[in-house]
Amino acid sequence: MELEADVDERLERNKSPNRLEHKPFKRNIEWSENELLSSMDKYRLNSFEGEIKHPNYLRLNNTNLSAEETAKMVKGKFNL
């Protein structure tokens, strides 16, 4: 399972109340945003399109999906 989202969406999610509540180190928003952006410059965070060919693999861009929609798609793919 590989999830991906657009940068703007990742920055928005980074400030969500749920994330801030459960991940105290994210509460320093400026640091957290800079860390997210710099990691994208340093590392390859997602596989290339078509790179992984395993049958039990799903790459899902969940930029415009809710957590519930994403979970349903994952459950459907893996028969959970």
Order of alpha helices (4+ residues) and beta strands (2+ residues): beta-alpha-alpha-alpha-beta-alpha
